[in-house]
Amino acid sequence: MKEEIKTNLKNTNTWLRLLFMALFGAFYFLAIFVFGALLAFQILVALLTGKPNERIRQFHAQLVKYIYQVLRYVSFGTEERPFPFSEWPDEAPEADSTPVPVSDTDAGE
């Protein structure tokens, strides 16, 4: 039993994985910060123009997928390392990906 523990503790692949997990943990917090900042900007754009910015909406969708990939990696859900070790996630069209327009008629009439 003790030899197995010693062998496991000396496994460089596990220590390398832990290093990458710490790195992707930092990427996760950076991605959450960017998401929140863009969300605030998107709300401002929607208030001023009456509709959300399509490019920001698409980037948000990609960022959400990236955050999901990071969480899967750091929770041992996958061995595939997220960006920058793999491709940046593309936005896949969803069944209901049409942004909802902001209008005065939604204000409780």
Biopython code that builds the backbone (N, CA, C, O; Angstrom):
import numpy as np
from Bio.PDB.StructureBuilder import StructureBuilder

atoms = [
    (1, "MET", "N", (0.824, -1.193, 0.000)),
    (1, "MET", "CA", (0.000, 0.000, 0.000)),
    (1, "MET", "C", (0.864, 1.250, 0.000)),
    (1, "MET", "O", (0.614, 2.183, -0.762)),
    (2, "LYS", "N", (1.912, 1.269, 0.881)),
    (2, "LYS", "CA", (2.776, 2.438, 0.953)),
    (2, "LYS", "C", (3.565, 2.626, -0.330)),
    (2, "LYS", "O", (3.807, 3.755, -0.756)),
    (3, "GLU", "N", (3.965, 1.521, -0.946)),
    (3, "GLU", "CA", (4.707, 1.616, -2.211)),
    (3, "GLU", "C", (3.821, 2.197, -3.310)),
    (3, "GLU", "O", (4.287, 2.976, -4.141)),
    (4, "GLU", "N", (2.560, 1.820, -3.314)),
    (4, "GLU", "CA", (1.621, 2.342, -4.314)),
    (4, "GLU", "C", (1.432, 3.849, -4.141)),
    (4, "GLU", "O", (1.380, 4.593, -5.121)),
    (5, "ILE", "N", (1.332, 4.286, -2.899)),
    (5, "ILE", "CA", (1.197, 5.719, -2.620)),
    (5, "ILE", "C", (2.454, 6.462, -3.061)),
    (5, "ILE", "O", (2.364, 7.529, -3.669)),
    (6, "LYS", "N", (3.623, 5.903, -2.759)),
    (6, "LYS", "CA", (4.881, 6.529, -3.172)),
    (6, "LYS", "C", (4.962, 6.630, -4.694)),
    (6, "LYS", "O", (5.385, 7.651, -5.236)),
    (7, "THR", "N", (4.561, 5.579, -5.363)),
    (7, "THR", "CA", (4.573, 5.571, -6.826)),
    (7, "THR", "C", (3.625, 6.629, -7.371)),
    (7, "THR", "O", (3.965, 7.355, -8.305)),
    (8, "ASN", "N", (2.441, 6.713, -6.787)),
    (8, "ASN", "CA", (1.463, 7.709, -7.237)),
    (8, "ASN", "C", (1.967, 9.127, -7.001)),
    (8, "ASN", "O", (1.758, 10.006, -7.837)),
    (9, "LEU", "N", (2.629, 9.357, -5.867)),
    (9, "LEU", "CA", (3.143, 10.689, -5.562)),
    (9, "LEU", "C", (4.300, 11.086, -6.469)),
    (9, "LEU", "O", (4.542, 12.274, -6.680)),
    (10, "LYS", "N", (5.006, 10.116, -7.001)),
    (10, "LYS", "CA", (6.134, 10.396, -7.896)),
    (10, "LYS", "C", (5.713, 10.491, -9.363)),
    (10, "LYS", "O", (6.544, 10.768, -10.228)),
    (11, "ASN", "N", (4.451, 10.268, -9.643)),
    (11, "ASN", "CA", (3.954, 10.300, -11.019)),
    (11, "ASN", "C", (3.992, 11.740, -11.542)),
    (11, "ASN", "O", (3.227, 12.593, -11.092)),
    (12, "THR", "N", (4.882, 11.996, -12.488)),
    (12, "THR", "CA", (5.030, 13.360, -13.017)),
    (12, "THR", "C", (3.824, 13.796, -13.839)),
    (12, "THR", "O", (3.550, 14.992, -13.939)),
    (13, "ASN", "N", (3.102, 12.851, -14.426)),
    (13, "ASN", "CA", (1.905, 13.212, -15.197)),
    (13, "ASN", "C", (0.840, 13.840, -14.299)),
    (13, "ASN", "O", (0.171, 14.794, -14.697)),
    (14, "THR", "N", (0.689, 13.311, -13.105)),
    (14, "THR", "CA", (-0.291, 13.869, -12.172)),
    (14, "THR", "C", (0.114, 15.270, -11.743)),
    (14, "THR", "O", (-0.726, 16.168, -11.693)),
    (15, "TRP", "N", (1.389, 15.466, -11.433)),
    (15, "TRP", "CA", (1.861, 16.791, -11.021)),
    (15, "TRP", "C", (1.751, 17.793, -12.170)),
    (15, "TRP", "O", (1.430, 18.959, -11.944)),
    (16, "LEU", "N", (2.014, 17.349, -13.395)),
    (16, "LEU", "CA", (1.851, 18.229, -14.544)),
    (16, "LEU", "C", (0.386, 18.600, -14.729)),
    (16, "LEU", "O", (0.054, 19.749, -15.022)),
    (17, "ARG", "N", (-0.478, 17.616, -14.553)),
    (17, "ARG", "CA", (-1.920, 17.884, -14.648)),
    (17, "ARG", "C", (-2.340, 18.912, -13.591)),
    (17, "ARG", "O", (-3.107, 19.825, -13.897)),
    (18, "LEU", "N", (-1.860, 18.781, -12.377)),
    (18, "LEU", "CA", (-2.198, 19.736, -11.319)),
    (18, "LEU", "C", (-1.701, 21.138, -11.660)),
    (18, "LEU", "O", (-2.376, 22.126, -11.372)),
    (19, "LEU", "N", (-0.530, 21.223, -12.269)),
    (19, "LEU", "CA", (-0.015, 22.517, -12.701)),
    (19, "LEU", "C", (-0.936, 23.145, -13.746)),
    (19, "LEU", "O", (-1.265, 24.328, -13.663)),
    (20, "PHE", "N", (-1.348, 22.344, -14.726)),
    (20, "PHE", "CA", (-2.268, 22.842, -15.746)),
    (20, "PHE", "C", (-3.626, 23.199, -15.144)),
    (20, "PHE", "O", (-4.267, 24.154, -15.584)),
    (21, "MET", "N", (-4.063, 22.445, -14.150)),
    (21, "MET", "CA", (-5.330, 22.755, -13.495)),
    (21, "MET", "C", (-5.257, 24.110, -12.802)),
    (21, "MET", "O", (-6.220, 24.876, -12.840)),
    (22, "ALA", "N", (-4.133, 24.413, -12.173)),
    (22, "ALA", "CA", (-3.961, 25.724, -11.536)),
    (22, "ALA", "C", (-3.953, 26.833, -12.591)),
    (22, "ALA", "O", (-4.550, 27.891, -12.390)),
    (23, "LEU", "N", (-3.277, 26.589, -13.707)),
    (23, "LEU", "CA", (-3.238, 27.566, -14.791)),
    (23, "LEU", "C", (-4.642, 27.819, -15.348)),
    (23, "LEU", "O", (-5.037, 28.968, -15.549)),
    (24, "PHE", "N", (-5.388, 26.749, -15.595)),
    (24, "PHE", "CA", (-6.738, 26.909, -16.130)),
    (24, "PHE", "C", (-7.704, 27.465, -15.091)),
    (24, "PHE", "O", (-8.711, 28.077, -15.448)),
    (25, "GLY", "N", (-7.410, 27.261, -13.822)),
    (25, "GLY", "CA", (-8.202, 27.922, -12.782)),
    (25, "GLY", "C", (-8.063, 29.434, -12.881)),
    (25, "GLY", "O", (-9.044, 30.162, -12.729)),
    (26, "ALA", "N", (-6.845, 29.908, -13.135)),
    (26, "ALA", "CA", (-6.633, 31.350, -13.327)),
    (26, "ALA", "C", (-7.338, 31.830, -14.596)),
    (26, "ALA", "O", (-7.938, 32.905, -14.605)),
    (27, "PHE", "N", (-7.266, 31.031, -15.673)),
    (27, "PHE", "CA", (-7.974, 31.378, -16.913)),
    (27, "PHE", "C", (-9.482, 31.465, -16.668)),
    (27, "PHE", "O", (-10.165, 32.320, -17.230)),
    (28, "TYR", "N", (-9.984, 30.572, -15.826)),
    (28, "TYR", "CA", (-11.416, 30.567, -15.507)),
    (28, "TYR", "C", (-11.830, 31.900, -14.877)),
    (28, "TYR", "O", (-12.817, 32.506, -15.295)),
    (29, "PHE", "N", (-11.079, 32.353, -13.879)),
    (29, "PHE", "CA", (-11.440, 33.598, -13.217)),
    (29, "PHE", "C", (-11.306, 34.794, -14.162)),
    (29, "PHE", "O", (-12.101, 35.731, -14.087)),
    (30, "LEU", "N", (-10.323, 34.771, -15.037)),
    (30, "LEU", "CA", (-10.191, 35.822, -16.041)),
    (30, "LEU", "C", (-11.387, 35.801, -17.000)),
    (30, "LEU", "O", (-11.931, 36.850, -17.343)),
    (31, "ALA", "N", (-11.787, 34.614, -17.425)),
    (31, "ALA", "CA", (-12.926, 34.484, -18.340)),
    (31, "ALA", "C", (-14.216, 34.972, -17.685)),
    (31, "ALA", "O", (-15.035, 35.614, -18.342)),
    (32, "ILE", "N", (-14.406, 34.677, -16.405)),
    (32, "ILE", "CA", (-15.595, 35.149, -15.691)),
    (32, "ILE", "C", (-15.597, 36.676, -15.613)),
    (32, "ILE", "O", (-16.640, 37.308, -15.779)),
    (33, "PHE", "N", (-14.428, 37.265, -15.361)),
    (33, "PHE", "CA", (-14.330, 38.726, -15.309)),
    (33, "PHE", "C", (-14.684, 39.337, -16.668)),
    (33, "PHE", "O", (-15.455, 40.294, -16.739)),
    (34, "VAL", "N", (-14.120, 38.781, -17.743)),
    (34, "VAL", "CA", (-14.413, 39.276, -19.099)),
    (34, "VAL", "C", (-15.899, 39.109, -19.398)),
    (34, "VAL", "O", (-16.522, 40.003, -19.971)),
    (35, "PHE", "N", (-16.465, 37.975, -19.015)),
    (35, "PHE", "CA", (-17.889, 37.737, -19.238)),
    (35, "PHE", "C", (-18.730, 38.814, -18.559)),
    (35, "PHE", "O", (-19.646, 39.368, -19.167)),
    (36, "GLY", "N", (-18.419, 39.106, -17.305)),
    (36, "GLY", "CA", (-19.181, 40.120, -16.567)),
    (36, "GLY", "C", (-19.032, 41.511, -17.161)),
    (36, "GLY", "O", (-20.009, 42.253, -17.253)),
    (37, "ALA", "N", (-17.814, 41.874, -17.566)),
    (37, "ALA", "CA", (-17.597, 43.192, -18.165)),
    (37, "ALA", "C", (-18.349, 43.321, -19.483)),
    (37, "ALA", "O", (-18.973, 44.349, -19.750)),
    (38, "LEU", "N", (-18.290, 42.272, -20.310)),
    (38, "LEU", "CA", (-19.021, 42.316, -21.574)),
    (38, "LEU", "C", (-20.527, 42.293, -21.359)),
    (38, "LEU", "O", (-21.273, 42.889, -22.136)),
    (39, "LEU", "N", (-20.975, 41.616, -20.323)),
    (39, "LEU", "CA", (-22.397, 41.596, -20.009)),
    (39, "LEU", "C", (-22.886, 43.004, -19.662)),
    (39, "LEU", "O", (-23.939, 43.439, -20.129)),
    (40, "ALA", "N", (-22.111, 43.707, -18.840)),
    (40, "ALA", "CA", (-22.474, 45.084, -18.488)),
    (40, "ALA", "C", (-22.505, 45.964, -19.739)),
    (40, "ALA", "O", (-23.403, 46.790, -19.902)),
    (41, "PHE", "N", (-21.529, 45.783, -20.609)),
    (41, "PHE", "CA", (-21.497, 46.570, -21.845)),
    (41, "PHE", "C", (-22.668, 46.200, -22.748)),
    (41, "PHE", "O", (-23.272, 47.073, -23.372)),
    (42, "GLN", "N", (-22.991, 44.912, -22.819)),
    (42, "GLN", "CA", (-24.112, 44.476, -23.657)),
    (42, "GLN", "C", (-25.435, 45.062, -23.149)),
    (42, "GLN", "O", (-26.290, 45.445, -23.947)),
    (43, "ILE", "N", (-25.600, 45.131, -21.848)),
    (43, "ILE", "CA", (-26.810, 45.734, -21.279)),
    (43, "ILE", "C", (-26.887, 47.209, -21.668)),
    (43, "ILE", "O", (-27.951, 47.702, -22.040)),
    (44, "LEU", "N", (-25.764, 47.905, -21.583)),
    (44, "LEU", "CA", (-25.719, 49.317, -21.972)),
    (44, "LEU", "C", (-26.061, 49.484, -23.444)),
    (44, "LEU", "O", (-26.829, 50.374, -23.810)),
    (45, "VAL", "N", (-25.494, 48.632, -24.289)),
    (45, "VAL", "CA", (-25.796, 48.691, -25.727)),
    (45, "VAL", "C", (-27.277, 48.442, -25.973)),
    (45, "VAL", "O", (-27.894, 49.141, -26.776)),
    (46, "ALA", "N", (-27.853, 47.460, -25.296)),
    (46, "ALA", "CA", (-29.270, 47.145, -25.470)),
    (46, "ALA", "C", (-30.154, 48.299, -25.012)),
    (46, "ALA", "O", (-31.186, 48.575, -25.624)),
    (47, "LEU", "N", (-29.757, 48.965, -23.952)),
    (47, "LEU", "CA", (-30.534, 50.112, -23.473)),
    (47, "LEU", "C", (-30.470, 51.276, -24.455)),
    (47, "LEU", "O", (-31.462, 51.976, -24.656)),
    (48, "LEU", "N", (-29.311, 51.483, -25.065)),
    (48, "LEU", "CA", (-29.143, 52.630, -25.962)),
    (48, "LEU", "C", (-29.656, 52.374, -27.372)),
    (48, "LEU", "O", (-30.155, 53.298, -28.014)),
    (49, "THR", "N", (-29.547, 51.146, -27.870)),
    (49, "THR", "CA", (-29.925, 50.872, -29.256)),
    (49, "THR", "C", (-31.220, 50.086, -29.390)),
    (49, "THR", "O", (-31.785, 50.015, -30.481)),
    (50, "GLY", "N", (-31.696, 49.500, -28.309)),
    (50, "GLY", "CA", (-32.924, 48.718, -28.369)),
    (50, "GLY", "C", (-32.703, 47.266, -28.733)),
    (50, "GLY", "O", (-33.661, 46.494, -28.773)),
    (51, "LYS", "N", (-31.473, 46.871, -28.997)),
    (51, "LYS", "CA", (-31.180, 45.473, -29.315)),
    (51, "LYS", "C", (-29.746, 45.157, -28.907)),
    (51, "LYS", "O", (-28.892, 46.043, -28.900)),
    (52, "PRO", "N", (-29.482, 43.901, -28.569)),
    (52, "PRO", "CA", (-28.122, 43.525, -28.185)),
    (52, "PRO", "C", (-27.190, 43.501, -29.395)),
    (52, "PRO", "O", (-27.630, 43.321, -30.530)),
    (53, "ASN", "N", (-25.911, 43.683, -29.135)),
    (53, "ASN", "CA", (-24.895, 43.628, -30.178)),
    (53, "ASN", "C", (-24.645, 42.170, -30.545)),
    (53, "ASN", "O", (-24.369, 41.346, -29.672)),
    (54, "GLU", "N", (-24.740, 41.851, -31.827)),
    (54, "GLU", "CA", (-24.619, 40.467, -32.288)),
    (54, "GLU", "C", (-23.219, 39.907, -32.061)),
    (54, "GLU", "O", (-23.080, 38.745, -31.680)),
    (55, "ARG", "N", (-22.193, 40.699, -32.285)),
    (55, "ARG", "CA", (-20.820, 40.204, -32.094)),
    (55, "ARG", "C", (-20.545, 39.878, -30.627)),
    (55, "ARG", "O", (-19.897, 38.879, -30.315)),
    (56, "ILE", "N", (-21.036, 40.719, -29.743)),
    (56, "ILE", "CA", (-20.859, 40.443, -28.318)),
    (56, "ILE", "C", (-21.641, 39.192, -27.934)),
    (56, "ILE", "O", (-21.154, 38.375, -27.152)),
    (57, "ARG", "N", (-22.841, 39.035, -28.472)),
    (57, "ARG", "CA", (-23.644, 37.851, -28.198)),
    (57, "ARG", "C", (-22.920, 36.583, -28.655)),
    (57, "ARG", "O", (-22.902, 35.581, -27.940)),
    (58, "GLN", "N", (-22.328, 36.634, -29.841)),
    (58, "GLN", "CA", (-21.598, 35.470, -30.347)),
    (58, "GLN", "C", (-20.368, 35.178, -29.493)),
    (58, "GLN", "O", (-20.087, 34.019, -29.185)),
    (59, "PHE", "N", (-19.629, 36.226, -29.106)),
    (59, "PHE", "CA", (-18.456, 36.018, -28.275)),
    (59, "PHE", "C", (-18.848, 35.472, -26.904)),
    (59, "PHE", "O", (-18.159, 34.616, -26.349)),
    (60, "HIS", "N", (-19.962, 35.974, -26.360)),
    (60, "HIS", "CA", (-20.455, 35.445, -25.083)),
    (60, "HIS", "C", (-20.724, 33.942, -25.199)),
    (60, "HIS", "O", (-20.376, 33.179, -24.298)),
    (61, "ALA", "N", (-21.340, 33.519, -26.302)),
    (61, "ALA", "CA", (-21.634, 32.093, -26.497)),
    (61, "ALA", "C", (-20.340, 31.287, -26.538)),
    (61, "ALA", "O", (-20.263, 30.202, -25.961)),
    (62, "GLN", "N", (-19.327, 31.811, -27.217)),
    (62, "GLN", "CA", (-18.034, 31.121, -27.271)),
    (62, "GLN", "C", (-17.374, 31.093, -25.892)),
    (62, "GLN", "O", (-16.795, 30.082, -25.495)),
    (63, "LEU", "N", (-17.464, 32.192, -25.177)),
    (63, "LEU", "CA", (-16.852, 32.283, -23.852)),
    (63, "LEU", "C", (-17.511, 31.316, -22.874)),
    (63, "LEU", "O", (-16.832, 30.708, -22.046)),
    (64, "VAL", "N", (-18.819, 31.174, -22.967)),
    (64, "VAL", "CA", (-19.534, 30.214, -22.111)),
    (64, "VAL", "C", (-19.046, 28.789, -22.404)),
    (64, "VAL", "O", (-18.847, 28.001, -21.480)),
    (65, "LYS", "N", (-18.856, 28.461, -23.677)),
    (65, "LYS", "CA", (-18.350, 27.136, -24.030)),
    (65, "LYS", "C", (-16.926, 26.947, -23.524)),
    (65, "LYS", "O", (-16.565, 25.857, -23.082)),
    (66, "TYR", "N", (-16.110, 28.004, -23.586)),
    (66, "TYR", "CA", (-14.741, 27.917, -23.083)),
    (66, "TYR", "C", (-14.746, 27.679, -21.566)),
    (66, "TYR", "O", (-14.000, 26.839, -21.064)),
    (67, "ILE", "N", (-15.583, 28.415, -20.851)),
    (67, "ILE", "CA", (-15.681, 28.241, -19.397)),
    (67, "ILE", "C", (-16.111, 26.805, -19.079)),
    (67, "ILE", "O", (-15.596, 26.195, -18.142)),
    (68, "TYR", "N", (-17.043, 26.274, -19.851)),
    (68, "TYR", "CA", (-17.477, 24.892, -19.667)),
    (68, "TYR", "C", (-16.314, 23.916, -19.885)),
    (68, "TYR", "O", (-16.130, 22.979, -19.109)),
    (69, "GLN", "N", (-15.534, 24.145, -20.949)),
    (69, "GLN", "CA", (-14.381, 23.286, -21.227)),
    (69, "GLN", "C", (-13.370, 23.334, -20.082)),
    (69, "GLN", "O", (-12.825, 22.302, -19.690)),
    (70, "VAL", "N", (-13.120, 24.525, -19.548)),
    (70, "VAL", "CA", (-12.188, 24.675, -18.431)),
    (70, "VAL", "C", (-12.703, 23.919, -17.215)),
    (70, "VAL", "O", (-11.947, 23.191, -16.572)),
    (71, "LEU", "N", (-13.972, 24.081, -16.898)),
    (71, "LEU", "CA", (-14.539, 23.389, -15.738)),
    (71, "LEU", "C", (-14.486, 21.874, -15.903)),
    (71, "LEU", "O", (-14.225, 21.153, -14.940)),
    (72, "ARG", "N", (-14.732, 21.389, -17.113)),
    (72, "ARG", "CA", (-14.635, 19.947, -17.362)),
    (72, "ARG", "C", (-13.206, 19.455, -17.153)),
    (72, "ARG", "O", (-12.992, 18.371, -16.610)),
    (73, "TYR", "N", (-12.221, 20.260, -17.588)),
    (73, "TYR", "CA", (-10.825, 19.834, -17.445)),
    (73, "TYR", "C", (-10.393, 19.835, -15.979)),
    (73, "TYR", "O", (-9.799, 18.865, -15.509)),
    (74, "VAL", "N", (-10.682, 20.904, -15.263)),
    (74, "VAL", "CA", (-10.202, 20.990, -13.873)),
    (74, "VAL", "C", (-10.946, 20.040, -12.937)),
    (74, "VAL", "O", (-10.475, 19.767, -11.833)),
    (75, "SER", "N", (-12.101, 19.535, -13.364)),
    (75, "SER", "CA", (-12.839, 18.579, -12.529)),
    (75, "SER", "C", (-12.606, 17.137, -12.973)),
    (75, "SER", "O", (-13.357, 16.240, -12.590)),
    (76, "PHE", "N", (-11.559, 16.911, -13.784)),
    (76, "PHE", "CA", (-11.198, 15.591, -14.284)),
    (76, "PHE", "C", (-12.281, 14.991, -15.176)),
    (76, "PHE", "O", (-12.354, 13.770, -15.317)),
    (77, "GLY", "N", (-13.119, 15.825, -15.776)),
    (77, "GLY", "CA", (-14.162, 15.339, -16.676)),
    (77, "GLY", "C", (-13.631, 14.996, -18.053)),
    (77, "GLY", "O", (-14.266, 14.249, -18.798)),
    (78, "THR", "N", (-12.459, 15.541, -18.400)),
    (78, "THR", "CA", (-11.843, 15.271, -19.690)),
    (78, "THR", "C", (-10.330, 15.446, -19.565)),
    (78, "THR", "O", (-9.842, 16.131, -18.666)),
    (79, "GLU", "N", (-9.618, 14.829, -20.463)),
    (79, "GLU", "CA", (-8.165, 14.989, -20.505)),
    (79, "GLU", "C", (-7.757, 16.042, -21.526)),
    (79, "GLU", "O", (-6.597, 16.451, -21.563)),
    (80, "GLU", "N", (-8.699, 16.485, -22.356)),
    (80, "GLU", "CA", (-8.385, 17.471, -23.399)),
    (80, "GLU", "C", (-8.242, 18.858, -22.773)),
    (80, "GLU", "O", (-9.159, 19.360, -22.124)),
    (81, "ARG", "N", (-7.091, 19.455, -22.979)),
    (81, "ARG", "CA", (-6.843, 20.791, -22.437)),
    (81, "ARG", "C", (-7.543, 21.821, -23.309)),
    (81, "ARG", "O", (-7.486, 21.745, -24.536)),
    (82, "PRO", "N", (-8.209, 22.793, -22.670)),
    (82, "PRO", "CA", (-8.877, 23.858, -23.437)),
    (82, "PRO", "C", (-7.875, 24.809, -24.089)),
    (82, "PRO", "O", (-6.663, 24.644, -23.954)),
    (83, "PHE", "N", (-8.402, 25.802, -24.796)),
    (83, "PHE", "CA", (-7.593, 26.840, -25.411)),
    (83, "PHE", "C", (-6.640, 27.402, -24.371)),
    (83, "PHE", "O", (-7.088, 27.644, -23.251)),
    (84, "PRO", "N", (-5.403, 27.622, -24.641)),
    (84, "PRO", "CA", (-4.675, 27.717, -25.902)),
    (84, "PRO", "C", (-4.056, 26.407, -26.368)),
    (84, "PRO", "O", (-3.268, 26.413, -27.313)),
    (85, "PHE", "N", (-4.386, 25.287, -25.738)),
    (85, "PHE", "CA", (-3.837, 24.001, -26.155)),
    (85, "PHE", "C", (-4.749, 23.287, -27.147)),
    (85, "PHE", "O", (-4.380, 22.245, -27.687)),
    (86, "SER", "N", (-5.906, 23.825, -27.384)),
    (86, "SER", "CA", (-6.816, 23.322, -28.407)),
    (86, "SER", "C", (-7.482, 24.533, -29.058)),
    (86, "SER", "O", (-7.201, 25.676, -28.696)),
    (87, "GLU", "N", (-8.348, 24.278, -30.002)),
    (87, "GLU", "CA", (-9.005, 25.365, -30.732)),
    (87, "GLU", "C", (-9.962, 26.136, -29.828)),
    (87, "GLU", "O", (-10.547, 25.578, -28.900)),
    (88, "TRP", "N", (-10.109, 27.433, -30.118)),
    (88, "TRP", "CA", (-11.112, 28.253, -29.435)),
    (88, "TRP", "C", (-12.481, 27.736, -29.842)),
    (88, "TRP", "O", (-12.687, 27.435, -31.017)),
    (89, "PRO", "N", (-13.422, 27.620, -28.918)),
    (89, "PRO", "CA", (-14.728, 27.063, -29.271)),
    (89, "PRO", "C", (-15.499, 27.955, -30.243)),
    (89, "PRO", "O", (-15.519, 29.180, -30.121)),
    (90, "ASP", "N", (-16.127, 27.298, -31.206)),
    (90, "ASP", "CA", (-16.999, 28.005, -32.143)),
    (90, "ASP", "C", (-18.388, 28.062, -31.554)),
    (90, "ASP", "O", (-18.781, 27.232, -30.735)),
    (91, "GLU", "N", (-19.119, 29.067, -31.997)),
    (91, "GLU", "CA", (-20.517, 29.125, -31.577)),
    (91, "GLU", "C", (-21.311, 28.220, -32.494)),
    (91, "GLU", "O", (-21.394, 28.464, -33.697)),
    (92, "ALA", "N", (-21.891, 27.182, -31.934)),
    (92, "ALA", "CA", (-22.751, 26.303, -32.709)),
    (92, "ALA", "C", (-24.161, 26.860, -32.669)),
    (92, "ALA", "O", (-24.636, 27.264, -31.608)),
    (93, "PRO", "N", (-24.835, 26.886, -33.805)),
    (93, "PRO", "CA", (-26.206, 27.397, -33.779)),
    (93, "PRO", "C", (-27.094, 26.528, -32.908)),
    (93, "PRO", "O", (-27.060, 25.300, -32.985)),
    (94, "GLU", "N", (-27.881, 27.180, -32.087)),
    (94, "GLU", "CA", (-28.803, 26.480, -31.208)),
    (94, "GLU", "C", (-30.207, 26.601, -31.762)),
    (94, "GLU", "O", (-30.455, 27.389, -32.675)),
    (95, "ALA", "N", (-31.109, 25.838, -31.223)),
    (95, "ALA", "CA", (-32.478, 25.845, -31.711)),
    (95, "ALA", "C", (-33.115, 27.220, -31.576)),
    (95, "ALA", "O", (-33.850, 27.652, -32.463)),
    (96, "ASP", "N", (-32.839, 27.912, -30.472)),
    (96, "ASP", "CA", (-33.425, 29.227, -30.244)),
    (96, "ASP", "C", (-32.322, 30.224, -29.941)),
    (96, "ASP", "O", (-32.196, 30.692, -28.810)),
    (97, "SER", "N", (-31.513, 30.553, -30.959)),
    (97, "SER", "CA", (-30.390, 31.457, -30.748)),
    (97, "SER", "C", (-30.702, 32.881, -31.185)),
    (97, "SER", "O", (-29.817, 33.736, -31.198)),
    (98, "THR", "N", (-31.953, 33.140, -31.543)),
    (98, "THR", "CA", (-32.332, 34.483, -31.954)),
    (98, "THR", "C", (-32.432, 35.382, -30.730)),
    (98, "THR", "O", (-33.167, 35.078, -29.790)),
    (99, "PRO", "N", (-31.682, 36.504, -30.740)),
    (99, "PRO", "CA", (-31.756, 37.398, -29.583)),
    (99, "PRO", "C", (-33.132, 38.033, -29.464)),
    (99, "PRO", "O", (-33.779, 38.339, -30.465)),
    (100, "VAL", "N", (-33.558, 38.221, -28.256)),
    (100, "VAL", "CA", (-34.855, 38.823, -27.992)),
    (100, "VAL", "C", (-34.716, 40.333, -28.069)),
    (100, "VAL", "O", (-33.907, 40.904, -27.339)),
    (101, "PRO", "N", (-35.480, 41.002, -28.931)),
    (101, "PRO", "CA", (-35.383, 42.462, -29.018)),
    (101, "PRO", "C", (-35.944, 43.122, -27.764)),
    (101, "PRO", "O", (-36.880, 42.618, -27.143)),
    (102, "VAL", "N", (-35.367, 44.235, -27.414)),
    (102, "VAL", "CA", (-35.834, 45.012, -26.276)),
    (102, "VAL", "C", (-36.817, 46.030, -26.821)),
    (102, "VAL", "O", (-36.475, 46.826, -27.695)),
    (103, "SER", "N", (-38.043, 46.006, -26.304)),
    (103, "SER", "CA", (-39.030, 46.955, -26.806)),
    (103, "SER", "C", (-39.912, 47.450, -25.669)),
    (103, "SER", "O", (-39.934, 46.872, -24.583)),
    (104, "ASP", "N", (-40.626, 48.511, -25.933)),
    (104, "ASP", "CA", (-41.517, 49.106, -24.937)),
    (104, "ASP", "C", (-42.747, 48.237, -24.706)),
    (104, "ASP", "O", (-43.374, 48.336, -23.651)),
    (105, "THR", "N", (-43.103, 47.393, -25.660)),
    (105, "THR", "CA", (-44.303, 46.577, -25.513)),
    (105, "THR", "C", (-44.136, 45.485, -24.468)),
    (105, "THR", "O", (-45.120, 44.915, -23.996)),
    (106, "ASP", "N", (-42.885, 45.192, -24.103)),
    (106, "ASP", "CA", (-42.639, 44.185, -23.063)),
    (106, "ASP", "C", (-42.791, 44.748, -21.659)),
    (106, "ASP", "O", (-42.682, 43.996, -20.691)),
    (107, "ALA", "N", (-43.035, 46.021, -21.518)),
    (107, "ALA", "CA", (-43.034, 46.681, -20.216)),
    (107, "ALA", "C", (-44.399, 46.633, -19.533)),
    (107, "ALA", "O", (-44.859, 47.636, -18.987)),
    (108, "GLY", "N", (-45.034, 45.484, -19.563)),
    (108, "GLY", "CA", (-46.247, 45.277, -18.776)),
    (108, "GLY", "C", (-47.513, 45.876, -19.354)),
    (108, "GLY", "O", (-48.354, 46.365, -18.600)),
    (109, "GLU", "N", (-47.670, 45.852, -20.635)),
    (109, "GLU", "CA", (-48.917, 46.353, -21.212)),
    (109, "GLU", "C", (-49.975, 45.301, -21.189)),
    (109, "GLU", "O", (-51.096, 45.542, -21.636)),
]
sb = StructureBuilder()
sb.init_structure("model")
sb.init_model(0)
sb.init_chain("A")
sb.init_seg("    ")
for serial, (resi, resn, name, xyz) in enumerate(atoms, 1):
    if name == "N":
        sb.init_residue(resn, " ", resi, " ")
    sb.init_atom(name, np.array(xyz, "f"), 0.0, 1.0, " ", f" {name:<3s}", serial, name[0])
structure = sb.get_structure()
